[in-house]
Amino acid sequence: MDTDGDNDRDNAQSPGSQNDLSPTQEMAQSCLGIVEQRGKSSITTTEVILSVLKTLPEEGSIQAFMWYVDQLTEIKQDQAVALE
């Protein structure tokens, strides 16, 4: 029985695919994705903050939230510099 096709499918899946992530890693990637949407001007700063708050668990730490706000601030600064 040839199982090479099964191995090819397994190898085609990237090592960082969401199937391999813990719930905490998935949440972190979701929050980063939200922040990145702001970098692309897809959503407003207020939408980012609300979305990140909704994505973080209720017992989430203020440090985690502040880290994402810091990332958002960096994006805003980069955009301001690009406009100069």
C-alpha positions in Angstrom: 0.0 0.0 0.0 1.4 3.4 -1.0 1.2 6.1 1.6 3.3 8.7 -0.1 0.3 10.9 -0.8 -0.5 11.0 2.9 3.0 12.1 3.7 2.9 14.8 1.0 -0.2 16.2 2.6 1.4 16.3 6.0 4.5 17.9 4.6 2.4 20.5 2.8 1.0 21.8 6.0 3.2 24.5 7.4 4.8 24.0 10.8 3.2 27.1 12.0 -0.3 26.3 10.9 -3.1 27.1 13.3 -3.8 23.4 13.8 -0.5 23.2 15.7 -1.1 26.2 18.0 -2.2 26.2 21.6 -5.3 28.2 22.5 -3.0 30.9 23.9 -1.0 31.1 20.7 -4.1 31.3 18.6 -5.4 34.2 20.8 -2.1 36.0 20.4 -2.1 35.5 16.7 -5.6 36.8 16.5 -4.7 39.9 18.5 -1.7 40.5 16.3 -3.8 40.1 13.2 -6.2 42.7 14.5 -3.4 45.2 15.1 -2.0 44.4 11.6 -5.4 45.3 10.1 -4.9 48.8 11.6 -1.5 49.0 9.9 -3.3 48.3 6.6 -5.8 51.0 7.5 -8.6 48.4 7.3 -10.0 49.3 10.7 -9.8 52.3 13.1 -7.8 52.5 16.3 -11.0 52.3 18.3 -12.0 49.1 16.5 -8.6 47.6 17.2 -8.8 48.3 20.9 -12.4 46.9 21.2 -11.5 43.9 19.1 -8.4 43.1 21.1 -10.4 43.5 24.4 -13.0 41.0 23.0 -10.3 38.6 21.9 -8.4 38.5 25.2 -9.9 36.2 27.8 -11.9 37.9 30.6 -9.1 37.0 33.1 -6.5 38.3 30.6 -3.7 40.4 32.0 -3.5 44.2 31.6 0.1 43.6 30.5 -1.0 41.6 27.5 -3.5 44.3 26.6 -0.9 47.1 27.0 1.6 45.1 24.8 -1.0 45.1 22.0 -1.6 48.9 22.5 2.1 49.4 22.3 2.2 47.6 19.0 -0.7 49.8 17.8 1.2 52.9 18.9 4.3 51.8 16.9 2.1 51.3 13.8 0.6 54.8 14.2 4.1 56.3 14.6 5.3 54.4 11.5 2.4 55.7 9.5 3.0 59.3 10.7 6.6 59.1 9.6 5.7 57.7 6.3 3.4 60.7 5.7 6.1 63.2 6.3 
